[in-house]
Amino acid sequence: MTSQDAQNHAARACAGVVLYRPDRALLARQAEGLRDRTLFAFCNGPVAADVLAALAPVDLRLISSAGNVGLGRGLNVVMEAAAAEGFGHVMLLDQDSEPRRGLLDALTTRCLALEGQGETIAVLAPRLVPPHEGFYKPIRYEWRGQPRLDRLAAVDFAPTSGSLVGVSAFAAIGPFRDDFFIAGIDVEWGFRAWDRGCGSYLATDLTMPHRWGEAVSEAELGKPQILRHAPIRNYYYARNVIATARLAHVPLRWRIKSCAGLAAQIGLLALRGTRGSLKPVRAGLADGFQGRLGPAPTSLA
């Protein structure tokens, strides 16, 4: 592939995001980082017109849903829409992601070079770092072997934010689990990708600010997330850990690690949580073991 061919292919990369009650200021920063590039935005329920106006710098493809159908379904719609328009790669973003100018091209050029060398890439992602404000925690990656000499490191899975996904790889691996609704979608898809011969890699020399979990005050630093999450998030967390652990393509080491972590989190919630905080977790465990997925029961909303 010539350099001109690579540039032409890179131009056929786009970005995608699922919006659910987004912050206008953060959305504006995202749009500035993607100025003049195509962005597929799936509105997971109503989004105010003045908020969507923050996306003016991008070539916007807006897709709307009357209600919240979950993150997984939104990501699938974005990927399918991009494929239908002939895009070869999609950089998936959280609604608070702040990609710098040029990140999409840098990831795409790197991914095209790897694919040209015969590598099968499911995801190529930047290294996510906490923003300067808000006391966010750093991402803990699940490394897979030793770092390579080309500044790439294999990971079990890459967080959705900033992940460049090849349309052909997406077709081979299959859609994101929309029945997971929100939690653990990237984890399950990453393990499924490896099981089907497609790798997930981190470009260690490329970074992007990422807000993992909720911001905390300096006084709350170190407070476990399960004590800060809304009850409905704890339901999805517990349910989808169990649902993922039941899948044959998920390695035994991850099943043990994730279930042990869940048990520890439940113990913390039992000791330090508020009255009734275990109820959604118990419901999540029951639904996970019985394979009842999709949106959370309305009684927990």
HUHU-V660377 format. One record per pair of residues at least 6 apart in sequence whose ideal C-beta (glycine too) atoms are under 6 Angstrom apart, sorted by the first residue. I is the first residue (numbers start at 1). J is the second residue. Records with the same first field share a line. If there is no record, write none. Layout:
I=J  J
This chain:
1=116
6=109  112
9=112
10=105  108  109
12=87  88
13=89  104  108
14=38  82  87  90
15=34  39  91  93
16=40  78  90  92
17=41  93  95
18=42  44  71  74
19=41  43  47  95
20=44
22=95
24=51  54
26=96
27=54
28=54
29=98
30=97
31=54  55  57  58
32=57
33=99  100  101
34=58
35=57
38=59
39=58  60
40=61  78  81  82
41=62
42=63  74  77  78
43=64
44=65  68  74
45=67  68
63=77
70=178  181  182
71=182
72=176  177  178  180  185
73=178
75=176
76=175  176
79=90  170
82=90
83=167
88=167
89=108  164  166
90=165
91=104  164
92=160  163
93=161
94=161
96=211
97=161
98=209
99=208
106=206
107=124  164
110=203
111=121  124  164
114=121
120=197  198
122=169  193  198  200
123=158  163  165  200
124=164  201
125=158  162  163  202
126=162  203  206  207  208
127=202  204  207
128=139  208  210
129=207  209
130=136  138
131=209
134=215
135=216  221
136=211  212  215
137=212
139=212
141=155
142=155  156
144=154  155  156
145=154
147=153
151=204  205
152=201
153=202  204
154=199  201
155=200  202
156=190
157=186  187  190  200
158=200
159=186
160=186
161=210
162=208
169=198
173=192  193  196  198
176=185  189
177=185  188
179=293  294
180=240
181=295
182=236
183=236  237  240
184=240  244
188=244
190=200
191=249  250
192=249
195=249
213=225
214=228
224=268
226=265  269
227=272
231=280
232=296  300
234=280  281
235=280  283  284  296  300
238=281  284  285
239=284  287  288
241=258  262
242=288  289
243=288
244=250
245=255  259
266=281
269=277  278
280=300
